[in-house]
C-alpha cells in the first residue's frame, strides 16, 4: 500500500480520493496497516493512519457510497465480471471499488457475486484483449499493479492497452514487441 500512496501523490492535478472501507480500529488488519506505514515507529513522522492521504471507514463500501447514484456510479472491479472495459471507457465521476481479498484458496467469484447482490456495475480489466498471458501465469494482480493500471487509465481517458502494458510486469505476459520476424531473425 505504500507504493499506492506514493503513486497517488504523484498523480497531478487530480489524484484518486482513496477510501479504505471495512478497516476497523483494533483489528489485525488495522494493526498490520499501522506497522506497514510506520505509525508511531521510531523516526517516523506518521502519527496515525488517519493522517495519511485517504479516508478510512469501518463501513462496507455499500454504506460508505450511494451505490445507485447517477452522478457518481459505483463500479466494482472483478476478474470474474462478465463484462470488460472497452477502449476509451473510463468514467471520471465513478467510484471504483477494488477488493482486497488476498486469500488464494478462495476460488469463488466473491466480488462479482457482491456486485450482483447489490445491483451495481461489475467490470474486469481487459487483460486478454491486449496481452498474451504467459502459460501457467496467474492473473491475480497486486493492489499496487491495479492502482497503477487505474491511474494510467484515468490519465489516458481509458487507454487500457497503455495502462496494462505500463503497469503489469512483463514476466506475466508475452511482450507485444516480439514479432515473428524478430524471432526468426534471432534464430538465423
C-alpha positions as MATLAB code, in Angstrom:
seq = 'XXXXXXXXXXXXXXXXXXXXXXXXXXXXXXXXXXXXXXXXXXXXXXXXXXXXXXXXXXXXXXXXXXXXXXXXXXXXXXXXXXXXXXXXXXXXXXXXXXXXXXXXXXXXXXXXXXXXXXXXXXXXXXXXXXXXXXXXXXXXXXXXXXXXXXXXXXXXXXXXXXXXXXXXXXXXXXXXXXXXXXXXXXXX';
ca = [
       0.000    0.000    0.000;
       2.933    2.361    0.476;
       3.529    2.208   -3.286;
      -0.138    3.010   -3.873;
       0.011    6.053   -1.590;
       3.220    7.292   -3.228;
       1.889    6.801   -6.766;
      -1.342    8.533   -5.816;
       0.600   11.538   -4.503;
       2.289   11.876   -7.896;
      -0.998   11.948   -9.810;
      -1.353   15.594  -10.804;
      -3.568   17.518  -10.940;
      -6.200   15.009   -9.791;
      -5.135   12.087   -7.566;
      -7.700    9.493   -6.550;
      -9.606   10.143   -3.349;
      -8.896    6.763   -1.797;
     -11.279    5.380    0.801;
     -10.330    2.293    2.797;
     -13.648    0.637    3.593;
     -14.155   -2.019    6.243;
     -10.959   -1.117    8.113;
     -11.721   -1.156   11.823;
      -9.512    0.074   14.629;
      -8.453   -2.715   16.985;
      -8.375   -5.408   14.275;
      -5.353   -7.317   12.986;
      -5.750   -5.603    9.593;
      -5.621   -2.149   11.209;
      -2.536   -3.104   13.243;
      -0.884   -4.510   10.100;
      -1.515   -1.246    8.238;
      -0.147    0.777   11.153;
       3.020   -1.312   11.159;
       3.377   -1.152    7.367;
       3.188    2.645    7.424;
       5.395    3.055   10.480;
       2.745    4.573   12.723;
       4.495    5.681   15.924;
       7.698    3.937   14.833;
      10.971    5.493   15.877;
      11.898    8.216   13.412;
       8.532    8.068   11.626;
       6.509   11.200   11.036;
       3.291    9.182   10.676;
       1.298    9.524   13.885;
      -1.889    7.854   12.691;
      -3.310    6.047    9.666;
      -5.868    8.841    9.584;
      -3.124   11.386    8.848;
      -2.299    9.741    5.504;
      -3.908   10.945    2.233;
      -7.002    8.752    2.317;
     -10.230    8.329    4.216;
     -10.866    5.335    6.450;
     -14.260    3.956    7.349;
     -15.222    0.789    9.214;
     -18.296    0.568    6.972;
     -18.742   -1.641    3.922;
     -18.400    0.295    0.651;
     -22.144   -0.096    0.053;
     -22.750    2.019    3.160;
     -19.899    4.479    2.502;
     -21.068    5.366   -1.039;
     -24.507    5.977   -2.535;
     -24.325    2.831   -4.676;
     -27.184    3.747   -7.012;
     -26.170    7.360   -7.670;
     -26.329    8.548  -11.283;
     -23.783   11.319  -10.617;
     -21.173    9.031   -9.051;
     -21.782    5.424  -10.088;
     -20.080    2.694   -8.093;
     -18.178    0.232  -10.287;
     -16.740   -2.913   -8.747;
     -13.628   -4.352  -10.390;
     -13.644   -8.125  -10.545;
     -11.649  -10.698  -12.510;
     -14.901  -12.692  -12.724;
     -17.032   -9.932  -14.263;
     -18.963  -10.837  -17.385;
     -18.013   -7.537  -18.966;
     -14.594   -5.933  -19.559;
     -13.672   -2.293  -20.055;
     -13.827   -1.130  -23.670;
     -11.179    1.090  -25.258;
     -11.768    4.686  -24.205;
     -14.086    3.672  -21.384;
     -13.237    5.390  -18.124;
     -15.766    7.276  -16.005;
     -14.006   10.091  -14.152;
     -17.040   10.510  -11.877;
     -17.261    6.862  -10.820;
     -16.163    5.372   -7.528;
     -14.104    2.304   -8.468;
     -14.108   -0.435   -5.844;
     -11.059   -2.694   -5.679;
     -11.472   -5.680   -3.391;
      -8.540   -6.544   -1.185;
      -9.101  -10.295   -0.909;
      -5.677  -11.936   -0.748;
      -6.674  -15.497    0.111;
      -5.674  -17.547   -2.946;
      -7.543  -20.551   -1.552;
     -10.844  -18.793   -2.267;
     -11.920  -19.818   -5.746;
     -15.449  -18.420   -5.657;
     -16.208  -15.218   -7.556;
     -16.801  -13.170   -4.402;
     -16.619   -9.673   -5.879;
     -18.907  -10.334   -8.843;
     -21.415  -12.026   -6.516;
     -21.402   -8.938   -4.264;
     -21.969   -6.686   -7.293;
     -24.931   -8.805   -8.433;
     -26.393   -8.827   -4.929;
     -26.107   -5.020   -4.658;
     -27.209   -4.392   -8.242;
     -24.110   -2.415   -9.222;
     -21.901   -2.458  -12.297;
     -19.111   -5.044  -12.278;
     -16.271   -4.833  -14.812;
     -12.970   -6.622  -15.353;
      -9.709   -5.365  -16.784;
      -9.279   -6.261  -20.497;
      -6.223   -8.436  -19.901;
      -6.835  -10.980  -22.670;
      -7.753   -8.327  -25.234;
      -4.368   -6.606  -25.073;
      -1.909   -9.122  -23.618;
      -0.951  -12.691  -24.465;
      -0.780  -14.139  -20.992;
       2.098  -16.499  -20.256;
       1.111  -20.141  -19.841;
       0.644  -21.099  -16.221;
       0.799  -17.448  -15.118;
      -1.752  -16.303  -12.578;
      -3.902  -13.311  -13.462;
      -4.007  -12.328   -9.803;
      -2.649   -8.790   -9.686;
      -1.383   -6.899   -6.657;
      -3.167   -3.815   -5.347;
      -0.115   -1.785   -6.478;
      -0.481   -3.101  -10.010;
      -4.239   -2.470  -10.148;
      -3.834    1.046   -8.771;
      -1.183    1.753  -11.416;
      -3.461    0.434  -14.166;
      -6.374    2.552  -12.949;
      -4.145    5.639  -12.582;
      -2.852    5.287  -16.148;
      -6.373    4.626  -17.464;
      -7.513    7.800  -15.709;
      -4.613    9.831  -17.138;
      -5.183    8.473  -20.674;
      -9.016    8.532  -20.635;
      -9.342    4.772  -20.917;
      -6.345    3.711  -22.997;
      -6.376    0.252  -21.436;
      -3.623   -1.143  -23.646;
      -1.195    1.512  -22.402;
      -2.457    1.135  -18.837;
      -1.881   -2.622  -18.842;
       1.483   -2.639  -20.625;
       2.913    0.121  -18.426;
       1.819   -1.452  -15.137;
       1.857   -5.236  -15.440;
       5.338   -6.767  -15.147;
       6.437   -8.307  -18.461;
       7.154  -11.630  -16.768;
       3.370  -12.225  -16.748;
       2.802  -11.937  -20.482;
       4.495  -12.294  -23.861;
       5.792   -8.891  -24.867;
       3.827   -7.414  -27.786;
       7.102   -6.140  -29.285;
       8.277   -9.690  -30.021;
       7.079  -10.272  -33.570;
       7.567  -13.399  -35.645;
      10.130  -11.639  -37.834;
      12.300  -10.668  -34.886;
      12.130  -14.214  -33.545;
      13.124  -15.639  -36.937;
      15.995  -13.167  -37.200;
      17.359  -14.256  -33.825;
      17.279  -17.908  -34.857;
      19.377  -17.382  -38.029;
];
